[in-house]
């Protein structure tokens, strides 16, 4: 029987193979893949070879070609998400540190000839700050990256997803080996507790304390579950980590298993994440082959293996008791707690459930040391948090920042400022952010300088949640935003408890009534009473947090609700039922709008300013689209 390759040998082998090689790093996260990055990857291989040069892939590394003694001219890597989704597909050249943005397949030959062979930059493919023509050469100098502190995301966008040895080369699996071979279970729990790590899935419970509850419970079988059932609108943090650094998740699960004495692991991931599932399966296979998973891992007496369970995409299965019901083959519905999963979880056995980001943070913490990690963040919210930054923002994407950062820093520095609906900059047009997804709440201009942490957000009527952060400009109707999130939670309610099942339905009906201009003040009062009732009496956190967007928007934007109800007017002209069209003096009387109107609501004489009969108008906007003089406005 051949001797197993040690971690040190794997690390040295990979570094030796890459030491003198220029490397093409192609982002292959879901966003860039949708933009054609896999075709770009293939094109690079073809073009380099057509120039009589050699190129080595991660698959060839895994096959052992790096021991052949032949140095390739170039290497190429297929990485996970680099975060800067707004600018994808992304291609980096190492060790130059250059990143090209919005790369197309037809750009590949120019990059090969100009940069890889010629040693010069392709200026037109460099990033330019929003509203500026100045190109930024170094990736680390791009404001989007410069203001971040990327710990979990560092490897995600730099290592090849197909090469376990590259993860090892970054000291991957060393902490898992240390936990299994050299640390006692309580020692591991204490280390994580000392780091201040709290659950990144939204609950914010101290992770080390949670592990210790399962550790002290005696059982012949214990489970570790990775919750990858990410379903918040606009959230893609866990997906990107699973796609780009699956081995970090596995290593976090191994450390957890060593801490609580578990032998079985399950990654529960929604079936809408096919790329994540495929890469997780490949990573599990590599880890088993290397001896990191399975029987006697790292040469120890410990057995631990991981399997994948694909969920059907029910948002409620993000709740841990509903998730376990789904894994057991039952309908995904929550149950009352206690007992908590750490005492009686999957199949009645002690179970630890952590989300993807929490588990990926574990090896990072152990490499840094708990004390060093705890220096990041605030007093009660330690470390960094990954956010999905979307909405009316110049630089949307995946970011990682220390707790304590302000919204102003995220929106202004990292996000590049607020944009209008047409994508143009309008820096002072910030209205709000919805943070924490449908379970969270709105933060406004008065919160721009508030440090973001678990307790501060709860006090402000919001929550960290899993990390969705949707930026809104002043063209956004806040009532429609509340309606959108309520529609989502109402659709995703499992229906088990009456307050959530019926309460969200009635709240949605009231919000729809408001946006249609049919509500009165009694409806507003009823909406507020319902929100409080659903929040207090629902069974699980889906129902308890479902009213949050309504409550927070009523708190901060009550005048906008009153405009809809009392004045029968939407201040942003976003609610179709409350919209009206006016023909201004810019009208030339060309009759085109009159001819396009399907209900003959427009009258007038040729050459004169036409008028719209508001009683007849069906607000189809056909006249607006037809007018060449932009004489018709929404009033």
N, C-alpha and C positions, 0 to 999 in steps of 0.2 A: 504494500500500500504506500503510495507516494506521500511525502510530507506536505502538509498544508502550507501555503504561502503566507507568511506573516504580514501583518499590517505594515511593518517597517519596510519589508521587501517590496510590497506593492507600491508604497509611497516613493521609494527610491527608483523603482523601475519606471514609473510614470514620469517623474521629474527628469530622469535621464533622457527619456524619449522626447521630451518637449524642450529641452534646455536650449537648443540653438535654432529653434523653429519659429518662423513667423506664422501666426495662427489667425485664421478667418473665423470669427465667432458670429454665427447667424442666430438671431432670436427666433425660437420656434414655439413660443407660447401661442395660445389659441388665437389671439388677436392678429399676430403676425402671420400665423399659418393661414388664416382666412385671407390675408393680403398677399399670399403667394410665397412665403419664405421658404417652404420646402422645395419649391421649384428653383428658387434662388440658390439654395444649398446645392442642389443637383447641377445647376448651371456652373457654379464655381468649380466643381470637380471636373466637369467637361472642359471648361475653358483652360484651366491650369494644365491639364493633360495635353490639350491641343497645342500648347506652347512648348511641349517637350519637357515639362517640369513634372515633379512628383508631388503627390498630396496624400496625407494619411488621415483616416477617419477614426473615430472612437471604436467602431466595430473592429477595425484592423488592430487597434491597440489591445482590445479585449482578446483578440485571437493570438496575441503574443508576438506580433511582428516587431514590436519595439525592442525585442531581444535579438533581432536579426543582425544588428550592427550597421544597418543601412540608414543613413539620415535622410529623411524626406525634405524636399524644398519647402513645403508648406504643410500645415495641419489645418483641419477644419472641424468646427464644433457645432453641434445642434443643441442650443441651450433652452432653458425655460424662459419665462417672461422677464424681460429687462426692466419692466415697469413703465417705460415711456410710451404707452400704447398709442397716444395721439400721433406719434411720429413714425410708427411702424410701416413696413418692415424695417428692422434695425440690423445693421451689420457693423461689427467692431473689428479692428485690426490690432492684434497684440503682437509684440509689446509696445506698439506705437501709442496706444491709448486713444486712438481715433475712433469716432463712431459716425457712421453714415446713416442718414434718416430717409425715410420714405423711398427705400431702394426698390427698384423694379428689376425684373429679369434682364431687361435690355441694358441695364447699367453695369452688369457684371464684367463684361469685357473691358470697359473703361477702368474699373477698379483694379482688375488684374494687371493691365498694361501700365496704368499710371501710378498706382500705389504699390502693389506687390512687386512689380518688376522695376518700375521707374523710380520708386521712392518719393513720389510727389503726391499731394493731396488732390482729390476731386472736389474742388471748392463748392460746386453747386449742390453737392450732396451733404454738406456739413449743416449742422443745426444753426438756425438763426433765431434769436429771441423774438418773441411776438412783437410785431410792429417795428422791427429793426432789420437792417440789411447786413449787420455785422455777424460773420460766421464764427462759431466757437469750435476750435480744433480738438481740444481734449474733452473726452466724455466727462471727466471729473470736474471740469469748469462750467458745464452746463448748469444753470441755476436750478433746474429740476432735481438734479442729483446732489449738487453742492450743499444744499441746506438739509439733506437727509442724514440719517445715521443707520445705514443698512447692515443689520446683523443677520436676520433670518433671510433677507433677500439678496445678500451678497453673493452667495454661491448660486442662488436660483437663476441669476442671469449671466453667470460666467462659466460654470462647469457644464460639460457635455452630459446630457441626460442619459446617454447610452453607455457611459463608462463609469463603472463603480470605482475603478482605481483613481479617477480624478477626484472623486469625493474623498477617498482615503488620503490622497495627496494633500488635501486641505485639512488633514487631521480627523477626517471622518471615521467613525466607528471606534476610535481610540477611547472615547469616553464610555461607550457601551462596554467595551472590554474591561475598562477600569471598574465600572459598576458591577459587572458580573464576577470578576476575579479578585478584586482587591477592596471592595467596600461592603459594609454590612447594610442590611435593608434600612435600618433606622438612620444610618449615616447619610444615605442617599436622600431620604425624606427631609432630614434636617438641612442638607445643603440647598435643596430647592426651596424650602421654607425660608431660609436665610436670604435667598436672592430676592424675595418679595414677589416672585412670579404669581400673578393671579390669572384665572381662566380667561383666555382671549376670545372665547365664544360668546361672551356677553354677560355671563353670571358674575365674573370677577371674584370668585371664591379663591382663597389662597391654595395654590396647587399642592404644595408640600403637606399641608394639613389634610387635604382631601386624600392624598396617597396614604397618609399615616392611618386614617380611618380604616382603609382596606387592609393595610399591613397587619394590624392587630387582630383582625377577624380571621379565625382559624377555619380553613376549608381545604378539601382535597384538590379542588379546582378553583382557580381565579382567572378573571379575564381582564384584558386591557382592550378598550375600544377607542379607535380614532374616529371622531365625528367629522366626516367630510361632507355632511349633508347641508351644504351652503345654499340657502335659497332666498336671501334678501335681495330685493330688486336693486340692481346697481352694484352688487358685491361680488368680488371675484378674487379675494385674498387667498382663501384656502385652495381654490382651484389652481392658482398659479404656483403655489408652493408644492402641491402634489405633482403638477406637471414638470416643474423645474428642479425640484430637489427632493425627490421621493425618498432618497436614502436618509435624509435628515429626519423625516417623519418616522421611518423604521427605527432609526437609532433612538429617537425619543421614546418609542414604544418599548424597545429592549430595556432601556434604563428604568422605565416605569415598571416593567415586569420584574426586574431585579429588586426594585424597591418594595413591591407588594407581594412577591412570590407567585407571580402568574406564569402559566405555561401556554396560554392561548391568547391570540390577538386577532381582532377583527377591525378592518377598515371599512366603515360604512360610508359609501360615496354615491351620490345621486347619478343615475344612469345618463343624465344630460351632460355628463363630463366624460365622454368617451376617450379623449386624449389622456386625461389624468388616469383613468382606469388602465389604459394600455401601458402607460409608463410605470405605474405602480406594480402591475403584474411583472413587467420586465425587471424592475428593481428587486422585487421579492425573489425572483428566480436567481438573480445574480447574488443576492445575499445568502441564499441557501447554498449555492455552489461554493461560495467563499467560506461557509461555515459560520456565518453570522446569525443565521436563523436555522431552526430545526432541532435536532438532538445534539446535546453536548456542545452548545455554542461556545466558541472561543476556547475549545478544549476543556470546558468545565463540566460539571455534573448537571448544569441547568439546561432544560429543554424549553424552547419557546419558538413558536411558529405563528405566522400571520396569514390570514385569508381575507379575501375581499368580498363584501356583500354590496351589491348594487341596489340602491333604493329606487322607488318609483317616482321620486321627485315631490313628495308631500312635504310642505314647509314645516308641518307640525312634527315631523320626524327629526327635526333638529333638537327637540325636547328629549332629554335622555331616556325617560321611561317609554315614550312613544317609539324611540329608536330601537330600544331593546325588544319591544313587542314585535317590531318589523323584522328584526334579525331572527327572532324565534318563529317566524312564519305566521304571526297573527296580524290583525289590522293595526296600523300604527296609530294608537291613541294613548294619551297620557294616563297615568294612574296617580292616586294620592301618595304623597310622601309625608312622613316616613312609612315603611323603611326606605332608606336611601340606597342607591346602587352599591355604594361601598360596603354595605352590610348584606344586602340581598338584591342582586342585580340580574344579569343575564342567566337564564335557566336557574334562578334562585341562588346563584353563587356570587361572592363578593366581586364587584366589577368597578374598574375605574374608567370613566369616559372623559376624555379631553379632546378639544378640537384640534385641528391640524396645526394651527399657528402655535398653540400652547406646546404641543409635542415637539415641533421644530425648534422651539426656543430652548428646550432642555439641553441638547448637546452644546449649544452656544454658551449657555450659562456655565456648564461644567468646564468648558475650555477656558472661559474668562475667569472663573472663580465667582462664587456667590457675592462676595464683598465688592468686587469690581463691577459686577452687573448691577448691584443695588445702588451704585453711585449714579446711575442713569435714572431719569424720571423725577418723580416728586416723592414726598415723604411716605405716602400711602399707595402710590401707583408707580412701581419700579419698572425700569427697563424701557423697551420701545414697543410701539404698536404699528401694525400694518393697516393702512387705510386704502380703500378703493376710492379715488378722487374722480368724480364724474360731474356731469351737469354743465352749467354755463361757465366753463373754466377754460382758459387758454391751453393749459397743459393737463389733460386728463391722464389717468394711469394709476399705477400701484406705487404707493409711497410708504416709507417706514421712518417714523420720527419718535423721539423720546417723549414720554408723557411729560406734560408741563409746557409743551409747545402751544402757541396760540393759534387761533383761527386766522389771524392776520398774517402770520408767517406761512401757514399752509396755503391760503388762498392767494396772497400777494407774492410771496417769494417762490415757493415751490410750484404753485399752480399758475403763476404768470399773470394773475388778475382775472377779473370777471369779463365775460364777453356777452354780446347781445345775441339774439336769436339767429342772426345772419353770420355769426362767427367773428364779428368785429370787436375790437377792444372798447370797453367802456368802464374804466377803472372804478368810478364812483357809483356804479349801478348795482352794487351788491345789495341783495335783499335778505337772504337767509341761507342757511344750510340745514338739510335734514340729515341728522347724524344718528347712526344706529339702526337704519332701515325702518321697516314698519313698526318695530318695537321702540323706536327712538322718538326724538322730538326735534323741533325747530330751534335753531339758535339764530339770533339777529345781529344787527350792527352793534348793539350794546354789549354783545358777547365776544366781539372780535379780539379783545385783549385778555380774555379769560383763559387761564391755563387749562388745557384739556387733560382731565384725569377722571377716574371712575366716580369719585365722590362729588367732584365739582359739577360734572354733567348731570348727575342725578338731582342735585340741588337746583339746577337750572331747568329741570323738567325734561331732560333728555337722558341719553345713556350712550356708553361706548358701543354697546352691542357687539356685533362681529366685526364692524369697522367700515360700513358703508358711509360715504360722505358725499352728499349730492348738493352741489352749489346752485343757487337760484338767483337770477337777476330780477330787476324791477318789472320786467315784462311777464313775470310768473304770477298766476292767480293762486293765492295761498289756499283758497277754499277748494279749488280743483286738486291741489296737491293732497290735501287731507282726504278728499274723496277717492283719489287714486290709491292711497295706502289702505284706506278702509275697504275698498273693493278687493284689494289683494288679500287682506287678512280674513275678510268674509268668505272669499273663495277657498282659502286654505284652512278654515276652521274644520276640525274633524267632526264636529257635531255632537260630541259626547255630552257636553254640559250646556244647559239651556242659556245661561247668561251670554256665553260666547256665540253659540249658534244663532240665537234670536236677537241678541243685543247688537251684534255687529251688522246684522241684516237691517235692523231698524235704524241704526245710526247711518248706514249707507243710504237708506231711503230719505232720511232727513237732509243729508248733505246734497243729494241729488235734487231735492226739492228747493234747496237754497240756490244752487247753481242755475236752476230753471226759472228763478224769480217767482216761485209760488209759495215761499215760506213766510211766516210771520214771527213775531217775537215769542209767541208761545212755543213754536217749533224750536227756536234757539234754546229756550229754557229746558225743553224736553231733551234736546241733544246733550246738554251739559249734565243733566241728571242721569241719562243713560250711560254716558261715558264713565261717570263715577261708579255707577252700579256694576257695570261690566268689569271695571278695573278691580273692584273689591271682591266680587263673587265668582269670578271664573276659576276653573279648575287648575289650569296650567298657565305658564308665562305667556303663551301666545295670546290668550284671552285677556290676561291681566295687563299686558302692555299694548294691546290693540288700540285702546283709546288715546294713547300718548300723542300721536300726531294731531288729533283733534284738540286735545286739552292744551297742548303747547301752542298751536296756531291760534286758538281762541285767546290765550293769555297774551300773546305778542301782537296779534293782528285782528283784534276784535273789531276795529273800525272797518276792516275789509268785509267781515261777515255782515256788519250792519249796513254797509253800502248795498250788498246783494239783497238784504231782507227789506230794509226801509226804503232805500232809494231805487230799488229794482235796477241796479247798475253794477256792472263788473268794472272796477277801476282799471283793470289791465285789458279789457275787451277780449278776454279769453273765453268767457262763457257765451256760447252761441245764442242761447235763448235770451240773453240780456243785451245782445249786440244790436246796434242800429247803424244804418248807413246814411251818410249825408253827402250830397253833391255840392262841391265848393265852387267858388267863382272861377276856378281854373278850367271849368267845363267850357268846351268850344262848340257844344251843340252838334256834335258829329253824328248823333243817333245810334252809335255802335252799342252803347250800354242798353238802350231801349230795345234794340233788336235781339240782344242776348238774354234779356230778362225773361224767364220762363212763365211768369205769372202776370206780365204786363203791369208791373208796379211803377214803372218809370214813364213819366209824361213830359211833354214840352215840345217846343218848336225848333226846327233846325236853325242853328246859329245862335240860339239862346241857351241860358243855363237851365238844365233839366232838373226835375224834382222827383223824389222817391216817396211813394205812398207807403208809410210805415205799417199801415193796417194790412196791406196786401203783401208786403215784402216777406219772403220766407228765409232771408238771410243765407242764401246759397253762395254769395260772393261772386257770382258769374259776372256781375257788372264791374266789380273791382278788377277782376282778371282781364276784362275786355278793354277797360279804359287805357288809352295810350298816353293820356295827359296826367295820370295819377290825380284825377280830380275828385275821386270818390274815397271818402275816409270813413273809418269806423268811429262812431261817436257815442 
